[in-house]
Amino acid sequence: MNRIKVLIVEDEPHAQSELKRLLAQCGHDILVMDCIDTVEDTIHWINNH
């Protein structure tokens, strides 16, 4: 099974942490690539990866 790569886009730090925690507990091979808090930064990230 291939690793699932995830980009979290969320502006609340607590929600970012909770999402990372939930993903770690789900039982799949998930790699959180990054956590980004704005749409502008997300577009920049996607264009550069």
Backbone hydrogen bonds, N-H to C=O, Kabsch-Sander energy under -0.5 kcal/mol:
donor,donor_aa,acceptor,acceptor_aa,energy
4,I,29,D,-3.0
5,K,3,R,-0.6
6,V,31,L,-2.7
8,I,6,V,-0.5
8,I,34,D,-2.4
9,V,7,L,-0.5
10,E,8,I,-0.6
10,E,36,I,-2.4
16,Q,12,E,-2.3
17,S,13,P,-2.3
18,E,14,H,-2.3
19,L,15,A,-2.7
20,K,16,Q,-2.4
21,R,17,S,-2.3
22,L,18,E,-2.7
23,L,19,L,-2.5
24,A,20,K,-2.1
25,Q,21,R,-1.4
26,C,22,L,-0.7
26,C,23,L,-0.7
30,I,28,H,-1.4
31,L,4,I,-3.1
32,V,30,I,-0.5
33,M,6,V,-3.0
33,M,31,L,-0.9
34,D,6,V,-0.8
36,I,8,I,-3.1
42,T,38,T,-1.8
43,I,39,V,-2.5
44,H,40,E,-2.1
45,W,41,D,-2.6
46,I,42,T,-2.7
47,N,43,I,-2.4
48,N,44,H,-1.1
48,N,45,W,-0.6
49,H,46,I,-1.1
